């Protein structure tokens, strides 16, 4: 759904950090979680996902490490840092303010 994608595009970092708040994970599983949570309506493009991982890692919000899978390809896992948790909380606060502002701007007087 392109409308949802346009609205969500600016929140990629927040979405990724949210997926890492509970536990470490790797790219494919993070994207699969996003797809499941949106009922199949939204999925990050692989290039977008890994660009965001690099950006977040350079900013100190996440760290990465190689898994020790016994079978199959090795996976690069991502972990949220203390700075990442702080960034996540800040981004969520900003989102709540923006959401409230947008809601007030698009609400009509005649609430049908």
C-alpha positions as CSV (number, residue, x, y, z in Angstrom):
1,X,0.0,0.0,0.0
2,X,1.8,3.1,-1.2
3,X,0.0,5.6,1.0
4,X,1.0,3.7,4.2
5,X,4.6,3.4,2.8
6,X,4.8,7.2,2.3
7,X,3.5,7.9,5.8
8,X,5.8,5.3,7.4
9,X,9.0,6.1,5.4
10,X,10.2,8.8,7.8
11,X,9.9,6.5,10.8
12,X,12.1,3.6,9.7
13,X,14.6,4.1,12.5
14,X,11.8,4.2,15.1
15,X,10.3,1.0,13.7
16,X,13.6,-0.8,13.7
17,X,14.5,0.3,17.2
18,X,11.0,-0.8,18.4
19,X,11.6,-4.3,17.0
20,X,14.9,-4.4,18.9
21,X,13.6,-3.2,22.3
22,X,12.6,-6.7,23.4
23,X,15.5,-8.8,22.0
24,X,18.3,-8.9,19.5
25,X,17.4,-10.0,16.0
26,X,18.6,-10.2,12.4
27,X,17.4,-8.3,9.4
28,X,15.1,-11.0,7.8
29,X,13.3,-11.6,11.1
30,X,12.9,-7.9,11.8
31,X,11.3,-7.4,8.4
32,X,9.2,-10.5,8.8
33,X,7.9,-9.1,12.1
34,X,7.1,-5.8,10.4
35,X,5.2,-7.6,7.7
36,X,3.2,-9.7,10.3
37,X,2.4,-6.7,12.5
38,X,0.9,-4.8,9.5
39,X,-1.1,-7.8,8.3
40,X,1.1,-8.0,5.2
41,X,0.5,-4.3,4.2
42,X,4.0,-3.0,4.9
43,X,7.5,-4.4,4.4
44,X,10.8,-2.5,4.3
45,X,12.9,-2.9,1.2
46,X,16.1,-4.8,1.9
47,X,18.2,-1.8,0.8
48,X,16.2,0.5,3.1
49,X,16.6,-1.9,6.0
50,X,20.3,-2.3,5.8
51,X,21.0,1.3,5.1
52,X,19.0,2.1,8.3
53,X,21.1,-0.6,10.2
54,X,24.3,1.2,9.1
55,X,23.0,4.6,10.0
56,X,21.8,3.4,13.4
57,X,25.1,1.6,14.1
58,X,27.1,4.7,13.1
59,X,25.0,6.8,15.5
60,X,25.6,4.3,18.3
61,X,22.0,3.3,18.6
62,X,22.6,-0.3,17.7
63,X,25.5,-2.7,17.7
64,X,25.9,-5.9,15.6
65,X,27.5,-9.2,15.9
66,X,27.7,-12.5,14.0
67,X,25.6,-15.3,15.2
68,X,27.1,-18.8,15.7
69,X,24.5,-20.8,13.7
70,X,25.5,-24.4,13.3
71,X,23.7,-24.9,10.0
72,X,23.0,-22.5,7.2
73,X,24.4,-19.1,6.5
74,X,25.8,-17.0,9.4
75,X,23.4,-14.2,10.4
76,X,24.3,-10.7,11.5
77,X,22.4,-9.9,14.7
78,X,21.5,-6.4,15.9
79,X,21.2,-5.2,19.4
80,X,19.8,-1.9,20.7
81,X,22.2,0.1,22.9
82,X,21.5,2.4,25.8
83,X,21.8,5.3,23.4
84,X,19.4,3.5,21.1
85,X,16.8,3.1,23.9
86,X,17.1,6.8,24.6
87,X,16.8,7.6,20.9
88,X,13.7,5.4,20.7
89,X,12.0,7.1,23.6
90,X,12.8,10.5,22.2
91,X,11.4,9.5,18.7
92,X,8.3,8.1,20.3
93,X,7.7,11.3,22.2
94,X,8.2,13.3,19.0
95,X,5.7,10.9,17.3
96,X,3.1,11.4,19.9
97,X,3.3,15.2,19.7
98,X,3.2,15.1,15.8
99,X,0.3,12.7,15.9
100,X,-1.7,14.9,18.2
101,X,-0.9,17.9,16.0
102,X,-1.9,16.2,12.8
103,X,-5.1,14.8,14.4
104,X,-6.1,18.4,15.3
105,X,-5.2,19.7,11.9
106,X,-7.2,17.1,9.9
107,X,-10.2,16.8,12.2
108,X,-13.2,18.6,10.8
109,X,-15.8,20.5,12.7
110,X,-18.5,18.2,11.5
111,X,-17.4,14.8,13.0
112,X,-19.4,12.5,10.8
